[in-house]
Amino acid sequence: MAKKIYTKIIGTGSYIPEQVVKNEYFSDYKFYDPSTREPFDKTNEEIIEKFHEITNIEERRWVNEDQVNSDIAAEAIKRACQAAGISLDDLDFIIVGHNFGDVASGRTHTDIVPSLANKVKGKLNLKNPFCICHDVISGCPGWTQGMIIADAYIRSETYKRGVVVGSDVLSRISDPHDRDSMIYADGAGATIVEGTWSDEPIGILSHASRSDAIPYANLLTMGVSSNPDYEGDDLFIKMIGHKLYVYALSFVPGVVKDSLEKAGLQLGDIKKVLIHQANEKMDEAILKGVFKLYKEKHIPDGIMPMSINKLGNSSTATVPTLLDLIVKGKMENQEICPGDYVILCSVGAGMNINSIVYKW
């Protein structure tokens, strides 16, 4: 077989904020029904208990007051470069998947000028003008979409090596009067990718995507606080959770199957499914949906690692952070071995879905 160029991950890194916020932190919050803007008739203890039952989130991480998104993205890149054994000057491109740019402590206003990738490059003191940098804003699938773009750069031989980072600070754009604020977290995960010539398929083997702007674009939007007495014109992230749940279950399994078929693989070949850490019950239902498409009833133990119970939903950062934790042996009973086939999948605002098949 003639050699071809493939996109291979040669290093991973992540930044998990130090500040641990447990569910009990929200006990004194005043939650309102976003549809009626009236207080709930349940106690916060009941709301938190139900939230934990559905999502399995026990705690999440938030950045410190003096940190912004570009800070943690830059740190994740440094750690990924260290793991890959390369210097920052070896990078040909920087792709940053995010959603809200830099948001200062105590504010909700986003700052995306210049682009987050340009800010990150500056904070890395990377002076090479030929290292190009740009953002990808694609909802939670920002990192997977960035990986697909990086694969195109490398396979076309436009660039040889670069970094894709997913980084978000959601704690500052979530409505403190909305129950969904308990879902959101902060974090950054990065992967160094490099073109590798091989006579057998390695690295990124295939990918599949879809975007359903019509009629699903409004499942995640920006809106006013659920508290009718909230002072100010701040806009917060708003989610129609049930409809998003139904959308994900309806379409993600098919995209995963499409990516497997493009790679010429069967479901039984897959060792790990790393899916966006949005809601544990939703992710479990998606995985069941994938196995149902293949008429498989038995789901192997440990095939879908979960980090959401301790890290929450950090949007673009969830999948690359999860990958980094597994690769570095920081998740109990989880490992990815040479030759393993892995699914990297995300679903989010837009609505957008990506599924990547990767051979480790």
Secondary structure, 3 states (H helix, E strand, C coil): CCCEEEEEEEEEEEECCCEEEEHHHHHHCCCECCCCCCECCCCHHHHHHHHHHHHCCCEEEECCCCCCHHHHHHHHHHHHHHHHCCCHHHCCEEEEECCCEECCCCCCCCECCCCHHHHHHHHCCCCCCCCEEEEECCCCCHHHHHHHHHHHHHHCCCCCEEEEEEEEECCCCECCCCHHHHCECEEEEEEEEEEEEECCCCEEEEEEEEECHHHHHHHEEEECCCCCCCCCCCCEEEECHHHHHHHHHHHHHHHHHHHHHHHCCCHHHEEEEEECCCCHHHHHHHHHHHHHHCCCCCCCCCCCCCCHHHHCECHHHHHHHHHHHHHCCCCCCCCCCCCCEEEEEEEECCCEEEEEEEEC
